[in-house]
């Protein structure tokens, strides 16, 4: 069996995206959202049986298929909530290519701020 993470290049799959004003104007709401997201992720990692049951129910799968799905995505989980500089740079480059932008001064700091997730991680230290 071949799994996606074994053959595909690594990239940022998802994240919490918002306008710059949101974390500035309502950092507590953003922090609560991130805390819930990290707690849910940790729950799924710490309690695979519960996570598999949820996958089984949510997608109407038999237990074996739900377990295979869980095990396939487990290596992609990022419990720190941060991505490497290389992955962010690659995501920016792909977005520029998709938008056919050949010249730009975009930098990671224009798109990424780890301040709140780092605060959440400190709060949730096990």
C-alpha positions in Angstrom: 0.0 0.0 0.0 1.2 3.5 -0.8 0.3 6.4 1.3 0.1 10.1 0.2 2.7 11.3 2.7 5.2 8.7 1.4 5.1 10.0 -2.2 3.7 13.5 -2.3 5.7 16.6 -1.5 5.0 18.1 1.9 2.9 21.2 1.9 0.7 23.2 4.1 -2.7 21.5 3.9 -4.8 23.9 6.0 -4.7 26.5 8.6 -6.7 29.2 10.3 -6.9 32.0 7.8 -8.2 35.5 8.7 -7.9 39.1 7.9 -5.1 40.9 9.8 -7.7 42.9 11.8 -9.2 39.7 13.4 -6.3 38.7 15.7 -5.6 42.4 16.4 -9.2 43.2 17.3 -10.3 40.0 18.9 -7.2 37.9 20.0 -9.2 36.0 22.6 -11.7 34.6 20.1 -8.8 33.5 17.8 -7.0 32.0 20.8 -10.1 30.1 21.8 -10.6 28.8 18.3 -7.0 27.6 18.1 -7.2 26.0 21.6 -10.2 24.0 20.5 -8.5 23.0 17.3 -5.4 21.8 19.2 -7.4 20.0 21.8 -9.4 18.2 19.2 -6.3 17.2 17.4 -4.7 15.9 20.6 -7.9 14.0 21.4 -7.8 12.3 18.0 -4.1 11.3 18.5 -4.5 10.3 22.2 -7.8 8.3 21.6 -7.6 6.6 18.3 -10.5 4.4 19.0 -12.8 7.4 19.5 -11.4 9.1 16.4 -11.9 6.0 14.3 -15.5 5.7 15.6 -16.2 9.3 14.7 -14.7 8.7 11.1 -16.8 5.6 10.8 -20.0 7.4 11.8 -19.3 10.7 10.0 -18.5 9.0 6.7 -20.7 5.9 7.0 -17.7 3.6 6.8 -17.1 0.1 8.2 -14.6 0.0 11.1 -11.7 -1.4 9.0 -12.0 1.3 6.4 -12.3 4.0 9.0 -9.2 2.7 10.7 -7.2 2.7 7.4 -8.4 6.3 6.8 -7.3 7.3 10.3 -3.9 5.6 10.0 -3.4 7.2 6.6 -3.8 10.8 7.9 -2.2 10.3 11.3 1.3 11.0 9.9 0.2 14.3 8.5 -1.1 15.7 11.9 0.9 18.6 13.1 0.4 19.0 16.8 2.6 22.1 17.1 0.3 24.2 15.0 3.3 25.7 13.1 4.8 24.9 9.7 8.4 25.2 8.7 9.7 28.2 6.9 10.3 26.0 3.9 6.7 24.8 3.7 5.4 28.4 4.1 7.7 29.7 1.4 6.7 26.9 -1.0 3.0 27.6 -0.3 3.5 31.3 -1.1 5.4 30.4 -4.3 2.7 28.0 -5.4 0.0 30.6 -4.8 2.0 33.2 -6.8 2.4 30.7 -9.7 -1.3 29.8 -9.6 -2.1 33.6 -9.7 0.5 34.1 -12.4 2.4 36.6 -10.3 5.9 36.7 -11.6 7.3 39.6 -9.4 6.4 40.3 -5.8 7.8 41.2 -2.5 5.7 38.8 -0.5 7.4 37.5 2.6 6.3 35.0 5.2 5.7 37.7 7.8 3.0 39.1 5.5 1.0 35.8 5.9 2.0 34.0 9.1 2.0 35.0 12.7 2.7 32.2 15.2 2.2 34.4 18.3 -1.2 33.2 19.2 -0.6 29.5 18.5 2.5 29.6 20.6 0.5 31.2 23.5 -2.1 28.4 23.1 0.6 25.7 23.1 2.1 27.1 26.4 -1.4 27.1 27.9 -2.0 23.5 26.9 1.4 22.2 27.9 0.8 18.6 29.1 
